[in-house]
Amino acid sequence: MEVEWSELKANGNRLPSLWQKDSFSDVLTVMKEDDELSVLEEIQKELISQEQAIIEEYERSVFYEEQCLNAMVEGIDSSDSLICPLCSK
């Protein structure tokens, strides 16, 4: 409704005449543009939700890997033994 109001203001507060041949096609063009805009907005919302889902999945994966790394480090620290890379003792 705001879009229509701004278009009406831009046209000098005149409503388009439906009696003129070109005016009716202009109205149909505006309606098609509104439909296309709503489809694009819906696509944008879907893309945003997919992006958020991917980010959440990535964060869960990073958290899991961090927990695994912490567990391995704690396992190395708790054994109190140093492993020599040459002799494996």
Secondary structure, DSSP 8 states (H G I E B T S, - for coil): -HHHHHHHHHTTS----SSSHHHHHHHHHHHHHHHHHHHHHHHHHHHHHHHHHHHHHHHHHHHHHHHHHHHHHHHHHHT-----TTT--
